[in-house]
Amino acid sequence: MRYCKLLPAFLLAATLSLAPAGAGADARALTIVALGDSLTAGYMLGPDEDFASQLEAALKEAGHENVKIANAGVSGDTSSGGLARLDWAVGPDADAVIVELGANDALRAIDPAVTRENLDAIVTQLKARGLPVLLAGMLAPPNLGAEYGAAFNAIHADLAETHGLILYPFFLDGVAGERRLNLGDGIHPTAEGIGIIVERILPQVEELIAQAKNGDAVN
């Protein structure tokens, strides 16, 4: 009778001993924080329609089962706001970060030098924590003039080159200016518009995942 009671425990121990080394570590979800503004937050969108939710679903469909996208988007946030909340918005569980900030800076005609300084500080702090970064670019509205546009539009590409970051040049690529892909305000994407953004940015996100898994934060 005692032998029969011990048998299940013995079988469990034998099964565990046969598990591949490191299986528990491989099963741990990799967390990517999407730090951004209303474009990330999902302004006026329904559940599971925001950027983080659609990106996570697309990654699962592409075979990345253990990747979680944390939505750290705040509507109305500028680069200054993102820098101010960086420490708590990107928690200790983060493995990589998508930085999508700057749109509100341009809409408010904030000095591009200020935006550049803030984004540089964000990237520098994330790199100091050993976190790979995907920097999502933004373009200034044409009504702000050629001089402002030239100064602002170069920010994200310059920072990506300086810091060795993965760059997605324009977050709203394929969506900006398309009436059917934007809400009535002409600024914020619909759920369909977000889907296009996700489809286009996916290769860069997969590159970010590879860096996170390999511990390749560029210094």
C-alpha positions, 0 to 999 in steps of 0.5 A: 500500500505504501508503494502505491502511494509513493508511485505518483510522486516518483513518476512526477520526479522522473518527469521533471528530471526529463524536462529540457534544461532552461525550459522554465526560462524559455517559457517566461514572457518577454515584456516590451513596453510601448511608451507613447502618447495617444497614438499608442494609448488607443484614443477613442478605440475599443478594447483590444483595438489599441496599438499594444493589443493589436501588436501583441496579437500580430506577434502571436500570429507570427509565432512569438507566443511568449511576448507581452506588449505593455501599453504605456501610452498617455494621451496628450503626452509630450516628450517632456511628459514621457521623460518625467514618467519614465522610471515608473512607466517602464518598470523592472519587468521590461525587456525592451521598449518602443518609444513613440513620442514627439507628435504632441511636441510638433502639434504644440510647436515645441522647440525641436531642440527641446524634443531632441534633448528629451528623447535623447535623455529617455534613450540614454536612461533606457540604454543605461538599464540595458534595454534595447529600444525601437524608436518610432519617428514622427513628422511635423505638420507642414503648416509649421513651415519648412524650417521647423519641419527640417529641424524636427523631422531629423530628430528620430533618425539622428538619435537612432544613428547616434545611439545605434537604435532600431528605427521605424522612420514614421509611426503613421506611415500609410495612415496619415492623411488617409481619411478612412483610416483616421477618426473624425479629427483627422489625427488619430487612427481608427482600429483599421489604421492601427492595424496597418501601423502594426503590419508595417512596424512588425519587422522592426519589432521582431528585430527588437525581440531578437535583441532582447533575447540576445541581450543586445542593448547597443551602447 
